[in-house]
Amino acid sequence: MYQISKEFHFSASHQLIGLPDEHQCARLHGHNYIIVVELSAEQLNAHGFIRDYFELAPLKRYIDDEIDHRHLNDVLGDDCVTAEQMCKHFFDWCKARWPETTAVRVSETPKTWAEYKV
């Protein structure tokens, strides 16, 4: 199985509504997010790629235009936007465009990652 991945960065705020008031994530806060999209295939295309990385440019545009420097609760329409939920959101967005999508990872801090994969 062949596998590629590409990393994307953005900054955004969110708030995990419903947590106890003393929980730090219950307050409005932000992160410098890292998203990693993984694509896999058993066969390469005629050019020797799973996908040309250039073909992933729409994800960069989506992040820049709709996600970067926004309040994620407003953008994603949820009171509780967790890294896990963001993984699923980005996975579904990518899978609809690139069937080879097999996983999406989201990092909120240098030491934490969430992942959604098939």
N, C-alpha and C positions, 0 to 999 in steps of 0.2 A: 504494500500500500504506500503510495506517495502522499506526502503531506507538506503543505506550505502554511505560513501564517504571516499576518501583517499587523503591525501595531499602530494604534491611533491614540491621540491625546486630546483632552479638552478639560475645561474647568466649568464647574456648575455648582449650584446650591441645591439642597434638599432638606426636608424635615421629616422625621419619622413620627408622625402623629399617632397618638395612642400609647406611646411608651410612658412610663412614669415620669413626672416632672423632673426628678433628679437625674434621669438618664441624659447624658450629654447629647445624644442623637435626637432627643425630643426637641432640642432647640434648633432654630434655623442655623445651618452651617454649610460649608462647601468643601469640595475636594478637587484636586488635580487628578482626574481620572485617566487611566490607561485601559484601552480596550484592545484585546487581541482576538482576531478572527482567524479561525483555522479552516482550511479546505483540504479535503482528501479525495483521492481517486486511485483506482487500481490501474488505470491506463492513462497515459499522457496524450495530449492532443497532437496534431500534426506538427506543431512548433516545439514540442517537447515540454509543454507546460501542463499543469493542472488547470491553471488560469494565469494569464499574464497579470502581474501585479497592477499594471495600468488599468485593468478592468475593474479594480476595486475602488477607483476614484469616486464613484457615486457615494460610497460610504463616507469618505472624507467630506464631500460636499454636504451630505445630510447632517453630519456632525457639526460642521462649521455654520450651516444655515439655520438649523433647527435646535441644536442641543447646546453648543458652546456658549458659556456665559449666560445661561438661562436658569430658571428655577424649575428643576425637574418635576416637582409635583404638578406644576402647571402644564408643562410640556407633555408629560406622560399620563396626565389625568388620573393621578392616584394619590391618596393621602399618605401612603407609605412606600416610598420608592427606595427599595433596598438594592444592594449590588446584585443579589440573586435575581430580582425582578428585572433589573437592567440587562443582565445576561440574556434572559429569555426574550426581552424586547429586541435587542440587537440580533440575536440568533434568528428570530422570525423575520426581521427585516432583511437580513443577509440571505437566508434560505430561500426567500421568495425571488431573489435575484440570481443567486448562484447555488444551484442544487448540490454542489460539492461541499457546501458548508457543513462542518461536523461539530464545531464547538465555538463558543465565545467565552472569553474570560474578561472579567472586570476587576480592576484594582482601584481602591479608594486611597490606599496608603501604600508605601513601599513594602510593607510586611503583610498585607492582606489581599487575598484574591477570592473571587467567586467564579464559578464556571457552570455553564449549561452546555451539555453535549448529547449527541445521539449515540 
